[in-house]
Amino acid sequence: MTGRVAYLLDRYESPRIVSGPYASPASAEARARLHADPAYRELRERLARAGVFAPAHAGYAWRMIALVGGYAALFAYLAAAPSLPARLAACVGLGLVHTGCNFVGHDLAHGAVARRAWLTALLGHAFDTLLTGFSFSYFRRSHTLHHY
């Protein structure tokens, strides 16, 4: 990121970008006001009791295994040089697996898969950066800002 853009982002204050790893330092006061709001605290507590913030480890584990297995199987099938219709079908399958990997990367960026930052980064880079060719670090920052 260029120096001018970083300078502007660090000084940008928005009541909507008040928390998270990419919040502006200028938003600290707005973040403090939000966290002091009793209605906000009550909402967070109710959502936590309902399990909204709990990661879904098992659901994502089987999905990730299936996606990696799908990539391996479909690329191995393509390497066997099947007929043109079979190759086209494998490419459609790879497109679906690729989209599934992007969805996993999206959920990783939201913290829905794991609580440990190192594990989230490792899996995010494996599924987004390595398998789909889209930078997980870039996606994480831009998508988090999009939500705020």
Summary of the structure (lengths in Angstrom):
residues: 148
radius of gyration: 19.8
end to end distance: 20.0
largest distance: 64.2
contacts: 380
relative contact order: 0.10
helix: 74%
strand: 0%
